[in-house]
Amino acid sequence: MDISKRRASGASDSDMASNAIKVSARSCSSGLNVPTPGKNRVHVDLALRLPQEEIERLLRLGASLVDERVDGEPHWREGNGIKWVVLRDPEGNEFCVGSIPNALQEQVSPAS
């Protein structure tokens, strides 16, 4: 993502780091050196403490929602105790931003 756009959104690198909990990337390569149309070579999943805020920030920076909005809000997919929204970057690569599973949330929550 373009650093100038990140700065324009008002988010600092430390803001981004404090919100992020887990980032995973999966290779989606077909084993060929030629990109497969419509498929990402790498798919990124972000698990965040405040995913709604990050989704709105990413949309302001040029990302788009893959699924239609529901009642004006992003469509949340669910499975295995996790909720996430699928987004697409300006180049068409899909990635997911989701909530932290409850068990992990308890492990990483700051001490009160």
Buried (B, 14 or more C-beta within 10 A) or exposed (E): EEEEEBEEBEBEEEBBEEBBBEEEEEEEEEEEEEEEEEEBEEBBBBBBBEBBEBBEBBBEBEBEBBEEEEEEEBEBBEEEEBEBBBBBBEEEBBBBBBBBBEEBEEEEEEEE
